[in-house]
Each structure stands twice: as C-alpha cells, then as structure tokens.
Amino acid sequence: LTGLTPPSRCPECGRAFDEHLRVWRPARARSAYGEVLWGLVGFVIVAVAIAPRLKFGADGTVLTTLVVLAIAGGVILWILWRTAQSNRRGRCVAILHDGLFVRNEVLEVTIPWKQVRDVRASHLCNYVRQWNTSETVILPNVFRDDEDAAAFLQAVAEMTAPYTNHED
C-alpha cells in the first residue's frame, strides 16, 4: 500500500480533490481531424489549380509557388500534430477548490478563483480572463450543449462569489 496516493488525491495527476471537483471533457476526440482533412483537400485543389500555370523562367514563379505550397503544407501538418497531441493529453476544464483548471491544446494551468475575471462558455466562444494580468485563456471545446455550458458557468459563479468585489 505504500505506492498508493494519499486520500483525496488523484492517482493520475496527484492533484487534490474535494466536493467541489467537477470536470468537463469532450464527449469524443476533437473533430479537428475533419477540419484538417478539409484543409488538405483545399491544399490539393489549390496545388492542382496552380500547377498548369507554373512557368519556368527567370521570374521565379515556380520557386515562389513551391515555397508557398510548402509553407501551407507545413502549417497543415503542424495543426494535425497539435490535434493529435491534444487528444492524447486530453482537453478539459475542472472546478477545483483552489481555482479553475484548464488543459487545452497549448497549456495546462490552474487560475486561482480570486483571479478569475470574466468567463464565457457556449458552443461558440469559450474563454476566461484573469484579474491580475488581463490575460485571456482559451477554454477547450468540452461542452456538449448549452445546458452543459450553463452548468459550468453556474459552478464558476458559485466559486467566484466571494471574490466578486474586486477593484480594477
């Protein structure tokens, strides 16, 4: 039993949890793979449309076109790689006793409740702003519907209530 985590600690990440803990995760892997697929289709269409117009000569149109296509292909591959990483780590938002935990495609952070300034959650826009830095953290798209987002906003409101009388 010496290898077990202490009570009230997550065995996977080691974070403390209590009765306030609530986690929102996507129902399935991010659909960005479809977005990337459409990007690849568009890339191929543009490449095929440009190929007959390429002219060899001193004006450098072939080289310029190939550089642009290489950059576009690199961006698409980078997005695909980030999406795969994000799906492996798991995107989520969680209500913790000490703050709002966010794990998105780019970062993993816990924002203390006294620093939570403005939170938006819907199927269109998800973010949280911080008091001390006015920094905006993008929340991952984890809400299944507007009711799920409303439940999240209600939980955030309950946890931030003691801190609502901030001075700007």
MOVEN-V611407 format. One record per backbone hydrogen bond with DSSP energy under -0.5 kcal/mol. CO is the residue of the C=O (numbers start at 1). NH is the residue of the N-H. If there is no record, write none. Layout:
# MOVEN-V611407
CO&NH / CO&NH
This chain:
# MOVEN-V611407
1&4 / 6&9 / 8&17 / 10&14 / 15&10 / 18&21 / 22&95 / 24&93 / 30&33 / 31&34 / 31&35 / 32&36 / 33&37 / 34&38 / 35&39 / 36&40 / 37&41 / 38&42 / 39&43 / 40&44 / 41&45 / 42&46 / 43&47 / 44&48 / 45&49 / 46&50 / 47&51 / 48&52 / 50&53 / 50&54 / 51&54 / 55&62 / 57&60 / 60&64 / 61&65 / 62&66 / 63&67 / 64&68 / 65&69 / 66&70 / 67&71 / 68&72 / 69&73 / 70&74 / 71&75 / 72&76 / 73&77 / 74&78 / 75&79 / 76&80 / 77&81 / 78&82 / 79&83 / 80&84 / 81&85 / 82&86 / 83&87 / 84&88 / 85&89 / 86&90 / 91&26 / 92&103 / 93&24 / 94&96 / 94&101 / 95&22 / 98&113 / 99&96 / 99&101 / 100&111 / 101&94 / 102&109 / 103&92 / 107&104 / 109&102 / 109&111 / 110&112 / 111&100 / 112&115 / 112&116 / 113&116 / 115&117 / 115&131 / 118&129 / 120&127 / 125&122 / 126&139 / 127&120 / 128&137 / 129&117 / 129&118 / 130&134 / 135&130 / 135&137 / 136&138 / 137&128 / 140&142 / 145&149 / 146&150 / 147&151 / 148&152 / 149&153 / 150&154 / 151&155 / 152&156 / 153&157 / 154&158 / 155&159 / 156&160 / 157&161 / 160&163 / 161&164 / 164&166
